[in-house]
Amino acid sequence: MEYGLIGEHLPHSFSKIIHEKIGLYDYELHEVAADELDEFMKKREFKGINVTIPYKQDVIKFLDEISERAEKIGAVNTIVNKDGKLFGDNTDFGGMEALFIKMGLELKDRKVIILGTGGTSKTAYAVAEHMKAKEIYKVSRSGKDGALSYDELYKKHSDAQIIINTTPCGMYPKWNACPVDVSRFRDLGGVLDAIYNPLKTRFVQSAVENGAVGEGGLYMLVAQAVIAAEIFTGKEFERNLINDIYESLLKEKRNIVLIGMPGSGKSTVGKILSKKTGYRFTDSDDVLIKREKKEIKQIFAEVGEKGFRDIESQVIEDLSTNNGIIIATGGGAVLREENVRALRSNGVIVFLDRDPVSIRPTDDRPLSDNEEKLKKLYETRYPIYTKAADICIDNNMTLDDAVDKICGILKI
């Protein structure tokens, strides 16, 4: 391996994709077990590597030289082999600072809370200091080594204005976990989550729901990778390269989720959209029917609506962990908040709004198998659809027009 990333578990890392977009070298993902780190570092059989959890501090002892920035932070995520000597640096600092700037989030004179005490938390602390935060506190489950416990956080610092999550809480596959109860912070202005998979963690979603600014770590990941590439190659890149790669990666990894009434055209629009964009199409109802080996009407008859919704929620959760697909959902999928959060974790939600007079009732839809039921269902669900949606599309036009509108808004 000449260039790559080392860490303990890397199956869902986006780093290889990002460095391939930079396009100057081959980049590999190389998992290293804890008992293999010494041998790997002593062999020095690489030109440049990035380092991730849990080795950002462990690698320091193998280095011949370390940048002033990395030394101050106490964590290294970028190592270059210069004629057999290892030079360590920290590009997470520049990545996190770039993300705060993108968010338009000021830290000056604000109280900042950092969740976690590992290598990334050290970077977050240095960035908060650099951006002139008034107060900075670290939080850990143990509350040791100068960190607050979570109980202390809630009791004494509910006036925190910025929270940075550097823990793995909320990372795939445990996407539904949230490190703190955001609603308990009355003055919260913004949150930054270093996690980028899923794209929008439960923590970020909760912050936005409570009126704060929130962003996941994808932009930070791209920015630090571009900075690392400059260190690897000695070349300097235009800063717009970060934005270009970020936008490209977001389009590739973001799901498009179609919601709306039964018969509103979700599957048809989804299939046309799939042909036009190359995104893979899937229908949550089709997946559910295939798993259960029963039609929806039969499932309703056997287990009732609640039983059906329980099965549907599991299908939604599983589909939502994918990246870069189109998901047509069942008409009632967004009735449960847990489903909306799952769909939003990696997706943008599009409501296809079709007038019920243009929808034909069918026997296979138990809750809308006649015109009267369908009309009442629309009236009941309309505010739920609009609340869940990121984008609302009038689907009383031609299907191609609806697809073109979606593509135009999402720039795909």
Backbone torsions as a table, in degrees:
resi	resn	phi	psi	omega
1	MET	NA	124.8	175.9
2	GLU	-89.7	-46.7	179.0
3	TYR	-133.4	144.8	179.6
4	GLY	173.9	-170.7	-179.4
5	LEU	-119.9	134.2	173.0
6	ILE	-114.1	145.6	178.3
7	GLY	-176.1	179.1	-176.6
8	GLU	-82.0	-44.6	-179.2
9	HIS	-134.0	118.6	-172.9
10	LEU	-128.4	21.2	-173.4
11	PRO	-65.1	-23.7	-176.2
12	HIS	-114.3	19.1	179.8
13	SER	-71.5	141.0	175.8
14	PHE	-96.0	0.0	-171.4
15	SER	-61.0	-41.1	-179.5
16	LYS	-60.6	-43.0	-179.7
17	ILE	-62.2	-43.4	-178.0
18	ILE	-64.0	-48.2	-178.0
19	HIS	-67.1	-30.3	175.3
20	GLU	-67.5	-31.9	176.6
21	LYS	-70.0	-31.5	174.2
22	ILE	-65.5	-41.6	164.4
23	GLY	82.3	23.1	-176.8
24	LEU	-107.4	-8.6	-176.0
25	TYR	-165.7	161.6	172.4
26	ASP	-77.5	141.4	-174.6
27	TYR	-133.7	129.0	-175.7
28	GLU	-117.8	154.5	170.6
29	LEU	-99.1	123.9	-173.9
30	HIS	-128.7	103.9	178.7
31	GLU	-75.2	132.2	-179.2
32	VAL	-126.1	121.0	176.3
33	ALA	-72.7	158.7	-176.4
34	ALA	-56.2	-38.3	-177.8
35	ASP	-82.4	0.9	178.5
36	GLU	-106.2	-8.4	-173.6
37	LEU	-63.1	-45.3	-179.1
38	ASP	-55.5	-50.2	-178.0
39	GLU	-63.3	-43.7	-179.3
40	PHE	-60.4	-46.8	-176.9
41	MET	-70.5	-36.0	-178.8
42	LYS	-70.9	-29.4	178.4
43	LYS	-70.3	-32.8	177.5
44	ARG	55.6	39.6	-175.7
45	GLU	-92.8	57.9	178.5
46	PHE	-156.3	160.4	173.8
47	LYS	-95.6	-38.6	178.4
48	GLY	-158.7	136.6	178.8
49	ILE	-136.6	153.4	166.0
50	ASN	-101.3	154.7	-175.6
51	VAL	-127.3	131.8	177.5
52	THR	-128.0	-172.2	-176.4
53	ILE	-48.4	131.8	5.2
54	PRO	-111.0	30.6	-166.0
55	TYR	-108.2	10.1	-174.8
56	LYS	-65.4	-23.2	175.9
57	GLN	-100.8	-34.0	-176.4
58	ASP	-63.3	-30.0	-175.7
59	VAL	-76.4	-16.0	-173.4
60	ILE	-58.4	-38.6	-176.7
61	LYS	-64.9	-16.0	-178.9
62	PHE	-92.4	-3.5	-172.0
63	LEU	-89.9	146.5	175.6
64	ASP	-88.3	-26.8	-178.5
65	GLU	-150.4	147.8	-178.9
66	ILE	-138.4	141.2	-179.2
67	SER	-67.0	155.6	178.4
68	GLU	-59.8	-38.3	179.8
69	ARG	-63.8	-48.4	-178.9
70	ALA	-65.9	-37.3	179.1
71	GLU	-64.4	-41.8	179.8
72	LYS	-65.5	-40.6	180.0
73	ILE	-72.0	-36.9	-178.0
74	GLY	84.3	24.3	178.9
75	ALA	-151.1	142.4	-178.9
76	VAL	-123.5	132.3	175.6
77	ASN	-124.6	-0.4	179.9
78	THR	-138.6	127.2	-179.4
79	ILE	-129.9	132.5	176.4
80	VAL	-117.0	135.8	176.6
81	ASN	-94.0	107.7	-179.9
82	LYS	-106.9	95.3	179.6
83	ASP	55.0	44.2	176.2
84	GLY	89.9	-9.5	177.0
85	LYS	-102.9	138.8	-175.4
86	LEU	-99.8	125.4	179.2
87	PHE	-112.1	126.1	-177.5
88	GLY	-109.0	143.6	179.2
89	ASP	-143.0	175.0	178.6
90	ASN	-130.2	108.4	178.9
91	THR	-95.3	-7.9	175.9
92	ASP	-60.8	-33.1	179.6
93	PHE	-57.7	-53.6	-179.8
94	GLY	-63.7	-35.3	179.2
95	GLY	-65.9	-45.1	-179.7
96	MET	-68.4	-40.7	177.5
97	GLU	-60.9	-41.9	179.5
98	ALA	-62.1	-37.5	179.5
99	LEU	-68.2	-42.4	176.8
100	PHE	-59.8	-40.8	179.2
101	ILE	-64.9	-43.4	177.3
102	LYS	-59.3	-39.7	-179.0
103	MET	-73.1	-16.8	-174.5
104	GLY	68.0	31.7	-174.0
105	LEU	-102.1	114.3	179.3
106	GLU	-82.8	132.7	174.6
107	LEU	-102.7	-13.7	-175.8
108	LYS	-58.4	128.7	176.9
109	ASP	63.6	22.2	179.5
110	ARG	-112.5	157.8	175.8
111	LYS	-88.0	122.0	-175.5
112	VAL	-114.5	132.7	176.2
113	ILE	-112.0	131.0	177.9
114	ILE	-113.9	118.8	179.5
115	LEU	-88.5	118.8	-179.0
116	GLY	109.9	160.6	-178.1
117	THR	-132.6	14.2	-179.2
118	GLY	-83.2	-161.7	-174.9
119	GLY	-60.6	-41.7	-179.0
120	THR	-69.8	-30.4	177.7
121	SER	-65.6	-33.7	178.0
122	LYS	-65.9	-38.9	175.5
123	THR	-63.6	-45.4	-179.6
124	ALA	-59.6	-39.7	179.5
125	TYR	-63.7	-43.9	-179.5
126	ALA	-64.7	-39.4	178.5
127	VAL	-65.8	-43.1	179.7
128	ALA	-62.2	-41.0	175.9
129	GLU	-62.1	-46.9	-178.3
130	HIS	-61.0	-34.6	-178.8
131	MET	-91.1	13.7	169.9
132	LYS	64.7	41.2	172.6
133	ALA	-62.9	145.8	-177.3
134	LYS	-76.1	-45.3	178.9
135	GLU	-134.2	140.7	179.5
136	ILE	-134.3	126.9	179.7
137	TYR	-131.6	137.8	172.5
138	LYS	-96.7	150.4	-178.7
139	VAL	-130.5	137.0	175.7
140	SER	-142.5	164.5	179.3
141	ARG	-65.1	-34.9	-178.5
142	SER	-83.0	-26.5	-176.8
143	GLY	69.3	21.7	-177.8
144	LYS	-94.4	169.9	175.3
145	ASP	55.0	42.2	175.2
146	GLY	84.8	-2.4	179.5
147	ALA	-84.7	152.7	173.1
148	LEU	-78.0	152.4	167.0
149	SER	-82.9	165.8	179.0
150	TYR	-67.0	-32.4	175.8
151	ASP	-63.1	-43.2	178.1
152	GLU	-63.9	-37.6	179.3
153	LEU	-58.2	-49.3	-177.9
154	TYR	-68.3	-38.2	-175.8
155	LYS	-73.9	-39.2	-170.2
156	LYS	-112.1	-12.7	-172.5
157	HIS	-133.4	37.0	177.0
158	SER	-70.5	-7.1	176.0
159	ASP	-92.8	12.3	178.3
160	ALA	-57.9	140.3	-176.3
161	GLN	-105.4	-25.8	178.5
162	ILE	-133.9	133.3	175.3
163	ILE	-125.1	130.0	178.0
164	ILE	-114.6	122.5	177.3
165	ASN	-96.1	118.7	176.2
166	THR	-116.1	9.6	177.2
167	THR	-88.3	165.9	175.9
168	PRO	-82.6	5.2	-178.0
169	CYS	-65.6	120.2	-177.2
170	GLY	101.7	-2.3	178.6
171	MET	-78.1	145.8	174.2
172	TYR	-55.3	135.6	11.4
173	PRO	-90.9	-3.2	-179.4
174	LYS	-92.8	57.1	-172.6
175	TRP	-65.1	-23.3	-173.2
176	ASN	-87.7	-1.3	179.2
177	ALA	-80.1	149.0	179.6
178	CYS	-134.0	128.0	-172.8
179	PRO	-68.6	-28.4	179.0
180	VAL	-143.4	161.4	174.0
181	ASP	-86.9	100.3	-173.9
182	VAL	-60.7	-32.6	-176.0
183	SER	-63.8	-13.3	-178.1
184	ARG	-86.8	0.9	-179.6
185	PHE	-110.1	102.2	-168.4
186	ARG	-71.8	-24.4	-176.6
187	ASP	-110.5	18.9	-173.1
188	LEU	-65.4	124.6	179.0
189	GLY	-101.5	-29.3	-178.2
190	GLY	-169.3	156.2	175.2
191	VAL	-132.3	147.0	173.3
192	LEU	-124.7	127.9	177.9
193	ASP	-113.1	122.2	-179.9
194	ALA	-67.9	-15.1	179.0
195	ILE	-71.8	136.1	178.1
196	TYR	-119.3	-3.2	177.6
197	ASN	-134.8	98.5	16.4
198	PRO	-78.1	168.4	-177.3
199	LEU	-65.5	-38.3	176.6
200	LYS	-124.8	103.5	-179.7
201	THR	-70.8	166.6	175.4
202	ARG	-58.8	-35.8	178.7
203	PHE	-61.2	-48.4	179.8
204	VAL	-65.5	-44.5	179.5
205	GLN	-60.9	-41.7	-179.5
206	SER	-64.4	-39.4	178.8
207	ALA	-61.9	-46.2	-179.8
208	VAL	-63.6	-41.4	178.4
209	GLU	-61.0	-27.9	-179.7
210	ASN	-95.8	12.8	172.9
211	GLY	89.0	8.8	179.0
212	ALA	-98.2	165.3	172.3
213	VAL	-81.8	139.8	179.8
214	GLY	-147.0	138.8	178.3
215	GLU	-143.7	143.5	171.8
216	GLY	-84.4	-175.8	-168.4
217	GLY	-92.5	10.2	-175.5
218	LEU	-63.5	-45.3	-179.9
219	TYR	-63.3	-41.0	177.3
220	MET	-60.2	-42.0	179.8
221	LEU	-61.3	-44.8	-179.8
222	VAL	-65.1	-45.0	-177.6
223	ALA	-62.4	-44.5	-179.1
224	GLN	-68.1	-30.7	178.5
225	ALA	-67.7	-40.3	178.1
226	VAL	-65.4	-41.1	177.1
227	ILE	-64.1	-41.2	177.7
228	ALA	-62.2	-40.1	178.6
229	ALA	-62.4	-35.0	176.1
230	GLU	-64.7	-39.2	178.5
231	ILE	-69.1	-41.8	179.2
232	PHE	-59.9	-43.8	-167.7
233	THR	-105.2	-16.7	-175.6
234	GLY	76.5	9.0	178.7
235	LYS	-98.3	154.1	178.2
236	GLU	-111.9	131.8	-177.3
237	PHE	-106.9	152.7	172.3
238	GLU	-65.2	141.9	-177.5
239	ARG	-64.9	-23.6	179.4
240	ASN	-68.7	-12.6	174.6
241	LEU	-61.0	-37.3	178.6
242	ILE	-60.4	-48.7	-179.5
243	ASN	-63.4	-41.5	-178.2
244	ASP	-63.1	-45.9	-179.4
245	ILE	-67.8	-40.9	179.1
246	TYR	-59.1	-49.2	-178.9
247	GLU	-63.0	-40.8	178.8
248	SER	-63.9	-45.7	-178.9
249	LEU	-67.1	-39.8	179.4
250	LEU	-61.0	-42.1	178.5
251	LYS	-63.1	-38.1	-179.0
252	GLU	-70.7	-35.9	-172.1
253	LYS	-95.9	-18.6	-176.3
254	ARG	-80.4	134.3	173.2
255	ASN	-84.0	153.3	171.3
256	ILE	-110.7	117.0	-174.1
257	VAL	-108.9	122.8	-179.3
258	LEU	-102.5	123.7	178.0
259	ILE	-122.2	161.6	178.5
260	GLY	151.0	179.8	-177.4
261	MET	-63.1	152.7	169.8
262	PRO	-56.4	129.6	179.8
263	GLY	86.1	8.0	-177.8
264	SER	-83.8	-3.3	174.8
265	GLY	103.1	14.6	-175.7
266	LYS	-60.7	-48.1	-177.6
267	SER	-67.5	-42.0	-178.9
268	THR	-66.3	-47.6	177.4
269	VAL	-60.6	-42.5	-179.1
270	GLY	-60.4	-40.5	-179.6
271	LYS	-69.4	-39.4	176.9
272	ILE	-65.8	-42.4	178.7
273	LEU	-62.1	-37.0	178.9
274	SER	-64.3	-44.8	179.3
275	LYS	-64.0	-36.4	-176.5
276	LYS	-75.6	-34.4	-172.9
277	THR	-105.2	-22.4	-175.8
278	GLY	89.2	-3.8	175.4
279	TYR	-68.5	141.4	177.0
280	ARG	-71.9	139.1	-179.2
281	PHE	-103.2	140.5	172.4
282	THR	-144.4	148.7	-179.9
283	ASP	-115.9	121.3	-174.8
284	SER	-62.7	-34.4	177.8
285	ASP	-66.2	-40.1	178.5
286	ASP	-63.7	-41.4	178.0
287	VAL	-62.7	-42.7	-179.4
288	LEU	-63.0	-45.8	179.8
289	ILE	-61.7	-41.2	179.9
290	LYS	-65.7	-41.5	180.0
291	ARG	-65.3	-45.4	-174.7
292	GLU	-83.0	-16.2	-177.0
293	LYS	59.0	33.7	179.6
294	LYS	-146.2	151.5	174.3
295	GLU	-75.5	157.8	-176.2
296	ILE	-60.8	-40.7	-179.7
297	LYS	-60.2	-38.6	178.8
298	GLN	-68.2	-39.9	179.0
299	ILE	-62.7	-44.3	176.6
300	PHE	-57.6	-44.1	-177.6
301	ALA	-64.7	-34.1	-175.5
302	GLU	-85.8	-39.1	-173.7
303	VAL	-122.8	-1.3	179.1
304	GLY	77.7	176.0	-176.6
305	GLU	-64.3	-41.8	-178.6
306	LYS	-61.6	-43.8	178.9
307	GLY	-61.7	-40.2	177.1
308	PHE	-63.3	-44.6	-178.5
309	ARG	-63.6	-33.9	177.4
310	ASP	-63.1	-44.4	178.6
311	ILE	-65.2	-43.3	-179.8
312	GLU	-60.5	-40.2	-179.5
313	SER	-61.9	-37.7	179.2
314	GLN	-68.7	-38.9	177.0
315	VAL	-63.3	-45.3	179.5
316	ILE	-60.2	-45.0	-179.9
317	GLU	-60.2	-44.6	-178.9
318	ASP	-65.5	-44.1	-179.6
319	LEU	-65.6	-34.2	-175.5
320	SER	-68.7	-17.1	179.2
321	THR	-78.6	-9.5	177.8
322	ASN	-74.3	166.1	174.7
323	ASN	-126.5	141.6	172.2
324	GLY	69.2	38.1	177.6
325	ILE	-125.5	163.7	172.8
326	ILE	-103.1	127.6	-178.8
327	ILE	-117.7	115.5	169.9
328	ALA	-91.5	122.5	-175.4
329	THR	-98.7	162.3	171.9
330	GLY	-67.9	158.2	-175.2
331	GLY	-58.2	-30.5	-177.7
332	GLY	-103.6	12.4	-175.5
333	ALA	-60.8	-33.5	-175.8
334	VAL	-88.5	6.8	177.5
335	LEU	-67.2	-25.6	178.7
336	ARG	-101.6	127.5	-179.7
337	GLU	-59.8	-33.6	-179.5
338	GLU	-62.8	-33.2	178.1
339	ASN	-70.5	-40.3	178.9
340	VAL	-61.9	-44.3	179.9
341	ARG	-63.3	-40.9	178.8
342	ALA	-63.2	-46.5	-178.5
343	LEU	-64.9	-35.8	-178.4
344	ARG	-77.4	-18.7	-176.0
345	SER	-59.1	-35.5	177.5
346	ASN	-127.8	11.2	-172.5
347	GLY	-137.7	163.8	170.1
348	VAL	-105.2	131.3	-172.8
349	ILE	-98.5	124.9	-176.1
350	VAL	-115.7	120.1	177.4
351	PHE	-90.7	117.2	173.9
352	LEU	-90.3	103.6	-174.9
353	ASP	-93.7	109.4	179.8
354	ARG	-120.4	132.9	179.6
355	ASP	-59.0	131.6	-177.1
356	PRO	-60.0	-23.7	178.1
357	VAL	-67.6	-18.3	179.5
358	SER	-95.8	1.9	-179.2
359	ILE	-104.7	132.7	-178.5
360	ARG	-94.5	121.9	176.7
361	PRO	-64.6	144.6	177.0
362	THR	-135.6	153.6	-175.1
363	ASP	-66.5	-21.8	-176.4
364	ASP	-82.9	2.0	177.6
365	ARG	-114.4	95.0	-170.7
366	PRO	-58.5	-30.0	-175.8
367	LEU	-92.2	-5.4	-179.2
368	SER	-146.2	48.0	-176.1
369	ASP	-91.2	8.1	170.2
370	ASN	-148.0	166.3	-172.9
371	GLU	-63.3	-39.2	-178.8
372	GLU	-65.2	-45.6	177.2
373	LYS	-60.3	-42.7	-176.3
374	LEU	-63.6	-43.3	-179.7
375	LYS	-63.6	-44.8	179.4
376	LYS	-64.8	-37.7	179.8
377	LEU	-63.8	-41.9	178.6
378	TYR	-61.2	-45.8	-179.0
379	GLU	-62.2	-37.9	-179.5
380	THR	-72.6	-41.1	-172.3
381	ARG	-89.0	-18.6	-175.0
382	TYR	-52.1	-50.0	179.7
383	PRO	-65.2	-26.5	178.1
384	ILE	-71.6	-42.5	177.5
385	TYR	-62.0	-46.2	-176.6
386	THR	-67.5	-33.7	177.6
387	LYS	-68.1	-39.3	-177.3
388	ALA	-75.3	-25.2	-169.9
389	ALA	-80.5	142.7	168.2
390	ASP	-87.4	-30.0	-178.6
391	ILE	-137.5	135.7	175.0
392	CYS	-111.8	128.8	-178.1
393	ILE	-120.2	126.1	174.7
394	ASP	-72.3	113.1	-177.4
395	ASN	-105.9	35.2	173.3
396	ASN	-96.9	7.6	177.9
397	MET	-100.1	-164.5	175.4
398	THR	-72.8	156.7	-179.6
399	LEU	-62.6	-38.9	179.0
400	ASP	-63.8	-37.0	177.8
401	ASP	-63.5	-41.3	178.7
402	ALA	-62.9	-43.5	179.1
403	VAL	-62.8	-44.8	179.9
404	ASP	-61.5	-38.3	178.4
405	LYS	-64.0	-44.2	179.3
406	ILE	-61.5	-47.4	-179.6
407	CYS	-62.1	-37.4	-180.0
408	GLY	-67.5	-43.3	-179.9
409	ILE	-66.8	-42.0	-177.6
410	LEU	-87.1	-5.6	178.4
411	LYS	57.7	49.6	179.6
412	ILE	-121.4	NA	NA
